[in-house]
Each structure stands twice: as structure tokens, then as C-alpha cells.
Amino acid sequence: MKKITVKKVRDGDTFKGPRDRFYRLAEAYAPERGQKGYKKAKKALKEMIEGEQVYIQVVGKSYNRPVVKVRLPGEKRTINEKMKRAGFGE
């Protein structure tokens, strides 16, 4: 796993890291801008990781963005799992 700092959360399943690169959460499916639940999903992810150092594991690609599993240092549960439990996943 690679350690990065999250610069900004874009929406409920996408965030910006170093060099302004965007990352997408694996297994998380948050509503898009204008859809019901968009603000709630974005706020949830923002409160968890914006400005934080996280560990990422690349598991694929989507629209030329790495699809990742994300974990905060010292935590067992991934951010992906937390977002799914909050209702933003499959």
C-alpha cells in the first residue's frame, strides 16, 4: 500500500491526491451532482479523509483514474467499507 495525502474530496466516491491526480473509491457508488444524496455522500467522505494521510491500494482503473481501496493509518476497516455501510456501495 502507498501512503498519500488527500487534497480535496470531489464527490462521494472521488478525491484528489498528490500532483492533482484523481482517485476513485472501489466498491463505492455515490450519487452524482444533482442526484438525491449527493451532498450527504460528499460530506461523509470529506469528513473521513479530506486533508488526511491515507494508505491506498490500486485495484483497477476507471476513466483513466486509479480505482483504490483506502485505509486510514491504524484502522482495520477501509474507507470503502465505511462508505458502503453508510449506504454508498453495493
N, CA, C and O atoms as a GROMACS GRO file, in nm:
protein
  360
    1MET      N    1   0.083  -0.118   0.000
    1MET     CA    2   0.000   0.000   0.000
    1MET      C    3   0.088   0.125   0.000
    1MET      O    4   0.196   0.128   0.059
    2LYS      N    5   0.039   0.226  -0.067
    2LYS     CA    6   0.112   0.352  -0.081
    2LYS      C    7   0.046   0.458   0.007
    2LYS      O    8  -0.076   0.462   0.018
    3LYS      N    9   0.127   0.543   0.070
    3LYS     CA   10   0.074   0.648   0.157
    3LYS      C   11   0.068   0.780   0.079
    3LYS      O   12   0.167   0.822   0.019
    4ILE      N   13  -0.049   0.845   0.080
    4ILE     CA   14  -0.066   0.974   0.014
    4ILE      C   15  -0.146   1.067   0.105
    4ILE      O   16  -0.206   1.024   0.203
    5THR      N   17  -0.146   1.195   0.072
    5THR     CA   18  -0.228   1.294   0.142
    5THR      C   19  -0.345   1.332   0.051
    5THR      O   20  -0.325   1.364  -0.066
    6VAL      N   21  -0.465   1.327   0.106
    6VAL     CA   22  -0.585   1.364   0.030
    6VAL      C   23  -0.595   1.516   0.030
    6VAL      O   24  -0.607   1.578   0.135
    7LYS      N   25  -0.592   1.575  -0.089
    7LYS     CA   26  -0.601   1.721  -0.100
    7LYS      C   27  -0.745   1.769  -0.092
    7LYS      O   28  -0.774   1.864  -0.019
    8LYS      N   29  -0.834   1.704  -0.166
    8LYS     CA   30  -0.972   1.753  -0.172
    8LYS      C   31  -1.065   1.640  -0.215
    8LYS      O   32  -1.032   1.560  -0.302
    9VAL      N   33  -1.182   1.634  -0.152
    9VAL     CA   34  -1.285   1.538  -0.191
    9VAL      C   35  -1.368   1.604  -0.301
    9VAL      O   36  -1.417   1.716  -0.283
   10ARG      N   37  -1.384   1.536  -0.412
   10ARG     CA   38  -1.458   1.590  -0.526
   10ARG      C   39  -1.607   1.558  -0.516
   10ARG      O   40  -1.692   1.642  -0.542
   11ASP      N   41  -1.636   1.433  -0.477
   11ASP     CA   42  -1.774   1.389  -0.455
   11ASP      C   43  -1.771   1.270  -0.362
   11ASP      O   44  -1.671   1.247  -0.295
   12GLY      N   45  -1.877   1.194  -0.356
   12GLY     CA   46  -1.886   1.085  -0.260
   12GLY      C   47  -1.802   0.963  -0.289
   12GLY      O   48  -1.795   0.872  -0.206
   13ASP      N   49  -1.739   0.958  -0.405
   13ASP     CA   50  -1.653   0.843  -0.434
   13ASP      C   51  -1.525   0.880  -0.510
   13ASP      O   52  -1.457   0.791  -0.562
   14THR      N   53  -1.492   1.009  -0.516
   14THR     CA   54  -1.373   1.054  -0.587
   14THR      C   55  -1.302   1.162  -0.505
   14THR      O   56  -1.365   1.248  -0.445
   15PHE      N   57  -1.166   1.153  -0.503
   15PHE     CA   58  -1.088   1.254  -0.432
   15PHE      C   59  -0.959   1.283  -0.508
   15PHE      O   60  -0.915   1.205  -0.592
   16LYS      N   61  -0.900   1.398  -0.474
   16LYS     CA   62  -0.775   1.442  -0.536
   16LYS      C   63  -0.660   1.418  -0.441
   16LYS      O   64  -0.669   1.447  -0.321
   17GLY      N   65  -0.552   1.365  -0.496
   17GLY     CA   66  -0.432   1.341  -0.417
   17GLY      C   67  -0.315   1.421  -0.470
   17GLY      O   68  -0.335   1.526  -0.532
   18PRO      N   69  -0.193   1.372  -0.448
   18PRO     CA   70  -0.073   1.443  -0.494
   18PRO      C   71  -0.074   1.465  -0.646
   18PRO      O   72  -0.130   1.386  -0.721
   19ARG      N   73  -0.012   1.574  -0.687
   19ARG     CA   74   0.000   1.611  -0.829
   19ARG      C   75  -0.135   1.626  -0.895
   19ARG      O   76  -0.150   1.606  -1.016
   20ASP      N   77  -0.237   1.662  -0.815
   20ASP     CA   78  -0.373   1.684  -0.864
   20ASP      C   79  -0.430   1.563  -0.937
   20ASP      O   80  -0.510   1.577  -1.030
   21ARG      N   81  -0.388   1.445  -0.896
   21ARG     CA   82  -0.440   1.321  -0.955
   21ARG      C   83  -0.568   1.280  -0.883
   21ARG      O   84  -0.576   1.285  -0.760
   22PHE      N   85  -0.667   1.240  -0.960
   22PHE     CA   86  -0.794   1.196  -0.902
   22PHE      C   87  -0.794   1.045  -0.882
   22PHE      O   88  -0.738   0.970  -0.962
   23TYR      N   89  -0.857   1.003  -0.773
   23TYR     CA   90  -0.871   0.862  -0.737
   23TYR      C   91  -1.018   0.832  -0.714
   23TYR      O   92  -1.093   0.918  -0.666
   24ARG      N   93  -1.059   0.711  -0.749
   24ARG     CA   94  -1.198   0.670  -0.728
   24ARG      C   95  -1.201   0.554  -0.630
   24ARG      O   96  -1.121   0.462  -0.640
   25LEU      N   97  -1.294   0.559  -0.535
   25LEU     CA   98  -1.307   0.451  -0.437
   25LEU      C   99  -1.362   0.326  -0.503
   25LEU      O  100  -1.460   0.332  -0.578
   26ALA      N  101  -1.300   0.213  -0.477
   26ALA     CA  102  -1.352   0.085  -0.524
   26ALA      C  103  -1.477   0.050  -0.445
   26ALA      O  104  -1.484   0.077  -0.325
   27GLU      N  105  -1.573  -0.010  -0.510
   27GLU     CA  106  -1.693  -0.064  -0.446
   27GLU      C  107  -1.783   0.043  -0.383
   27GLU      O  108  -1.875   0.009  -0.309
   28ALA      N  109  -1.758   0.170  -0.410
   28ALA     CA  110  -1.842   0.278  -0.358
   28ALA      C  111  -1.915   0.341  -0.476
   28ALA      O  112  -1.854   0.369  -0.579
   29TYR      N  113  -2.043   0.362  -0.462
   29TYR     CA  114  -2.124   0.417  -0.570
   29TYR      C  115  -2.210   0.529  -0.513
   29TYR      O  116  -2.324   0.508  -0.473
   30ALA      N  117  -2.153   0.648  -0.511
   30ALA     CA  118  -2.222   0.764  -0.455
   30ALA      C  119  -2.300   0.836  -0.565
   30ALA      O  120  -2.262   0.830  -0.682
   31PRO      N  121  -2.409   0.902  -0.529
   31PRO     CA  122  -2.487   0.978  -0.627
   31PRO      C  123  -2.403   1.089  -0.690
   31PRO      O  124  -2.314   1.145  -0.626
   32GLU      N  125  -2.432   1.119  -0.815
   32GLU     CA  126  -2.362   1.225  -0.887
   32GLU      C  127  -2.425   1.360  -0.852
   32GLU      O  128  -2.535   1.366  -0.798
   33ARG      N  129  -2.354   1.467  -0.884
   33ARG     CA  130  -2.403   1.603  -0.860
   33ARG      C  131  -2.543   1.618  -0.919
   33ARG      O  132  -2.568   1.580  -1.033
   34GLY      N  133  -2.634   1.674  -0.840
   34GLY     CA  134  -2.771   1.692  -0.885
   34GLY      C  135  -2.864   1.577  -0.848
   34GLY      O  136  -2.986   1.591  -0.856
   35GLN      N  137  -2.808   1.464  -0.807
   35GLN     CA  138  -2.889   1.350  -0.768
   35GLN      C  139  -2.912   1.352  -0.616
   35GLN      O  140  -2.832   1.407  -0.541
   36LYS      N  141  -3.021   1.291  -0.575
   36LYS     CA  142  -3.054   1.281  -0.432
   36LYS      C  143  -2.942   1.206  -0.358
   36LYS      O  144  -2.898   1.100  -0.401
   37GLY      N  145  -2.896   1.263  -0.249
   37GLY     CA  146  -2.793   1.200  -0.167
   37GLY      C  147  -2.652   1.245  -0.199
   37GLY      O  148  -2.557   1.207  -0.130
   38TYR      N  149  -2.635   1.326  -0.304
   38TYR     CA  150  -2.501   1.372  -0.344
   38TYR      C  151  -2.429   1.444  -0.231
   38TYR      O  152  -2.316   1.410  -0.196
   39LYS      N  153  -2.496   1.543  -0.173
   39LYS     CA  154  -2.433   1.624  -0.068
   39LYS      C  155  -2.400   1.540   0.055
   39LYS      O  156  -2.295   1.560   0.117
   40LYS      N  157  -2.488   1.448   0.089
   40LYS     CA  158  -2.466   1.361   0.206
   40LYS      C  159  -2.343   1.272   0.184
   40LYS      O  160  -2.261   1.255   0.274
   41ALA      N  161  -2.332   1.215   0.065
   41ALA     CA  162  -2.218   1.127   0.034
   41ALA      C  163  -2.088   1.206   0.034
   41ALA      O  164  -1.988   1.160   0.090
   42LYS      N  165  -2.088   1.322  -0.029
   42LYS     CA  166  -1.967   1.404  -0.035
   42LYS      C  167  -1.924   1.445   0.106
   42LYS      O  168  -1.805   1.439   0.139
   43LYS      N  169  -2.019   1.487   0.187
   43LYS     CA  170  -1.989   1.529   0.323
   43LYS      C  171  -1.930   1.414   0.405
   43LYS      O  172  -1.834   1.433   0.479
   44ALA      N  173  -1.988   1.296   0.389
   44ALA     CA  174  -1.939   1.179   0.464
   44ALA      C  175  -1.794   1.148   0.428
   44ALA      O  176  -1.711   1.127   0.517
   45LEU      N  177  -1.762   1.146   0.298
   45LEU     CA  178  -1.626   1.116   0.257
   45LEU      C  179  -1.531   1.227   0.299
   45LEU      O  180  -1.419   1.201   0.344
   46LYS      N  181  -1.575   1.351   0.284
   46LYS     CA  182  -1.492   1.467   0.321
   46LYS      C  183  -1.454   1.462   0.469
   46LYS      O  184  -1.339   1.485   0.504
   47GLU      N  185  -1.551   1.431   0.555
   47GLU     CA  186  -1.523   1.424   0.699
   47GLU      C  187  -1.426   1.312   0.734
   47GLU      O  188  -1.354   1.321   0.833
   48MET      N  189  -1.425   1.207   0.654
   48MET     CA  190  -1.338   1.094   0.683
   48MET      C  191  -1.194   1.114   0.636
   48MET      O  192  -1.100   1.078   0.707
   49ILE      N  193  -1.176   1.174   0.514
   49ILE     CA  194  -1.040   1.170   0.458
   49ILE      C  195  -0.981   1.303   0.410
   49ILE      O  196  -0.860   1.308   0.389
   50GLU      N  197  -1.059   1.409   0.392
   50GLU     CA  198  -1.000   1.531   0.336
   50GLU      C  199  -0.892   1.586   0.427
   50GLU      O  200  -0.914   1.606   0.547
   51GLY      N  201  -0.774   1.610   0.370
   51GLY     CA  202  -0.660   1.660   0.445
   51GLY      C  203  -0.582   1.554   0.521
   51GLY      O  204  -0.480   1.585   0.583
   52GLU      N  205  -0.628   1.431   0.516
   52GLU     CA  206  -0.566   1.321   0.590
   52GLU      C  207  -0.462   1.247   0.506
   52GLU      O  208  -0.469   1.245   0.383
   53GLN      N  209  -0.367   1.186   0.576
   53GLN     CA  210  -0.276   1.093   0.510
   53GLN      C  211  -0.344   0.957   0.514
   53GLN      O  212  -0.390   0.913   0.620
   54VAL      N  213  -0.349   0.890   0.400
   54VAL     CA  214  -0.416   0.761   0.390
   54VAL      C  215  -0.327   0.663   0.314
   54VAL      O  216  -0.235   0.702   0.243
   55TYR      N  217  -0.356   0.537   0.332
   55TYR     CA  218  -0.292   0.431   0.253
   55TYR      C  219  -0.387   0.393   0.142
   55TYR      O  220  -0.507   0.374   0.166
   56ILE      N  221  -0.335   0.382   0.020
   56ILE     CA  222  -0.418   0.339  -0.092
   56ILE      C  223  -0.363   0.211  -0.153
   56ILE      O  224  -0.242   0.187  -0.154
   57GLN      N  225  -0.454   0.131  -0.204
   57GLN     CA  226  -0.418   0.010  -0.278
   57GLN      C  227  -0.494   0.017  -0.410
   57GLN      O  228  -0.617   0.013  -0.411
   58VAL      N  229  -0.420   0.025  -0.519
   58VAL     CA  230  -0.483   0.034  -0.651
   58VAL      C  231  -0.536  -0.104  -0.689
   58VAL      O  232  -0.462  -0.202  -0.687
   59VAL      N  233  -0.666  -0.108  -0.725
   59VAL     CA  234  -0.728  -0.236  -0.762
   59VAL      C  235  -0.785  -0.233  -0.904
   59VAL      O  236  -0.843  -0.331  -0.949
   60GLY      N  237  -0.770  -0.121  -0.974
   60GLY     CA  238  -0.820  -0.111  -1.111
   60GLY      C  239  -0.809   0.030  -1.164
   60GLY      O  240  -0.742   0.116  -1.106
   61LYS      N  241  -0.877   0.054  -1.277
   61LYS     CA  242  -0.881   0.186  -1.340
   61LYS      C  243  -1.020   0.214  -1.390
   61LYS      O  244  -1.092   0.122  -1.431
   62SER      N  245  -1.060   0.341  -1.387
   62SER     CA  246  -1.190   0.384  -1.438
   62SER      C  247  -1.174   0.526  -1.491
   62SER      O  248  -1.133   0.616  -1.418
   63TYR      N  249  -1.207   0.546  -1.618
   63TYR     CA  250  -1.194   0.678  -1.680
   63TYR      C  251  -1.055   0.737  -1.656
   63TYR      O  252  -1.041   0.854  -1.623
   64ASN      N  253  -0.954   0.653  -1.672
   64ASN     CA  254  -0.814   0.691  -1.657
   64ASN      C  255  -0.777   0.735  -1.515
   64ASN      O  256  -0.675   0.802  -1.495
   65ARG      N  257  -0.859   0.698  -1.417
   65ARG     CA  258  -0.828   0.725  -1.277
   65ARG      C  259  -0.802   0.593  -1.206
   65ARG      O  260  -0.868   0.493  -1.236
   66PRO      N  261  -0.707   0.589  -1.113
   66PRO     CA  262  -0.688   0.467  -1.035
   66PRO      C  263  -0.812   0.444  -0.946
   66PRO      O  264  -0.865   0.537  -0.885
   67VAL      N  265  -0.855   0.319  -0.942
   67VAL     CA  266  -0.962   0.278  -0.851
   67VAL      C  267  -0.891   0.216  -0.731
   67VAL      O  268  -0.809   0.125  -0.746
   68VAL      N  269  -0.924   0.266  -0.610
   68VAL     CA  270  -0.844   0.231  -0.493
   68VAL      C  271  -0.928   0.188  -0.373
   68VAL      O  272  -1.045   0.223  -0.358
   69LYS      N  273  -0.862   0.110  -0.289
   69LYS     CA  274  -0.911   0.084  -0.154
   69LYS      C  275  -0.830   0.176  -0.065
   69LYS      O  276  -0.709   0.191  -0.084
   70VAL      N  277  -0.896   0.239   0.032
   70VAL     CA  278  -0.833   0.343   0.115
   70VAL      C  279  -0.847   0.305   0.261
   70VAL      O  280  -0.952   0.259   0.307
   71ARG      N  281  -0.737   0.326   0.335
   71ARG     CA  282  -0.738   0.297   0.478
   71ARG      C  283  -0.665   0.409   0.552
   71ARG      O  284  -0.559   0.454   0.509
   72LEU      N  285  -0.723   0.453   0.662
   72LEU     CA  286  -0.654   0.548   0.749
   72LEU      C  287  -0.553   0.471   0.833
   72LEU      O  288  -0.579   0.358   0.872
   73PRO      N  289  -0.437   0.531   0.862
   73PRO     CA  290  -0.337   0.463   0.945
   73PRO      C  291  -0.397   0.418   1.079
   73PRO      O  292  -0.467   0.494   1.146
   74GLY      N  293  -0.368   0.296   1.116
   74GLY     CA  294  -0.413   0.244   1.245
   74GLY      C  295  -0.554   0.189   1.248
   74GLY      O  296  -0.599   0.139   1.351
   75GLU      N  297  -0.626   0.197   1.136
   75GLU     CA  298  -0.763   0.146   1.132
   75GLU      C  299  -0.770   0.016   1.052
   75GLU      O  300  -0.698  -0.001   0.953
   76LYS      N  301  -0.856  -0.074   1.095
   76LYS     CA  302  -0.872  -0.202   1.026
   76LYS      C  303  -0.970  -0.191   0.910
   76LYS      O  304  -0.947  -0.246   0.803
   77ARG      N  305  -1.080  -0.119   0.931
   77ARG     CA  306  -1.184  -0.107   0.830
   77ARG      C  307  -1.144  -0.002   0.726
   77ARG      O  308  -1.096   0.106   0.762
   78THR      N  309  -1.164  -0.033   0.598
   78THR     CA  310  -1.131   0.062   0.493
   78THR      C  311  -1.238   0.170   0.483
   78THR      O  312  -1.351   0.153   0.530
   79ILE      N  313  -1.202   0.281   0.422
   79ILE     CA  314  -1.297   0.387   0.394
   79ILE      C  315  -1.405   0.334   0.300
   79ILE      O  316  -1.521   0.373   0.310
   80ASN      N  317  -1.366   0.246   0.210
   80ASN     CA  318  -1.461   0.185   0.117
   80ASN      C  319  -1.572   0.113   0.195
   80ASN      O  320  -1.690   0.129   0.165
   81GLU      N  321  -1.532   0.034   0.296
   81GLU     CA  322  -1.630  -0.037   0.378
   81GLU      C  323  -1.719   0.061   0.454
   81GLU      O  324  -1.840   0.039   0.466
   82LYS      N  325  -1.659   0.168   0.507
   82LYS     CA  326  -1.736   0.267   0.581
   82LYS      C  327  -1.839   0.336   0.492
   82LYS      O  328  -1.952   0.360   0.535
   83MET      N  329  -1.801   0.367   0.369
   83MET     CA  330  -1.895   0.430   0.276
   83MET      C  331  -2.007   0.332   0.240
   83MET      O  332  -2.123   0.372   0.228
   84LYS      N  333  -1.972   0.206   0.222
   84LYS     CA  334  -2.076   0.104   0.192
   84LYS      C  335  -2.173   0.092   0.308
   84LYS      O  336  -2.294   0.084   0.286
   85ARG      N  337  -2.122   0.092   0.430
   85ARG     CA  338  -2.209   0.082   0.548
   85ARG      C  339  -2.299   0.205   0.561
   85ARG      O  340  -2.408   0.198   0.618
   86ALA      N  341  -2.252   0.319   0.508
   86ALA     CA  342  -2.331   0.442   0.511
   86ALA      C  343  -2.435   0.445   0.398
   86ALA      O  344  -2.512   0.540   0.385
   87GLY      N  345  -2.436   0.337   0.316
   87GLY     CA  346  -2.534   0.327   0.210
   87GLY      C  347  -2.485   0.369   0.073
   87GLY      O  348  -2.565   0.386  -0.019
   88PHE      N  349  -2.353   0.385   0.057
   88PHE     CA  350  -2.298   0.427  -0.070
   88PHE      C  351  -2.210   0.318  -0.131
   88PHE      O  352  -2.091   0.340  -0.155
   89GLY      N  353  -2.267   0.202  -0.157
   89GLY     CA  354  -2.193   0.093  -0.217
   89GLY      C  355  -2.284  -0.022  -0.248
   89GLY      O  356  -2.405  -0.017  -0.226
   90GLU      N  357  -2.223  -0.127  -0.301
   90GLU     CA  358  -2.302  -0.247  -0.337
   90GLU      C  359  -2.293  -0.351  -0.228
   90GLU      O  360  -2.352  -0.458  -0.240
   0.00000   0.00000   0.00000
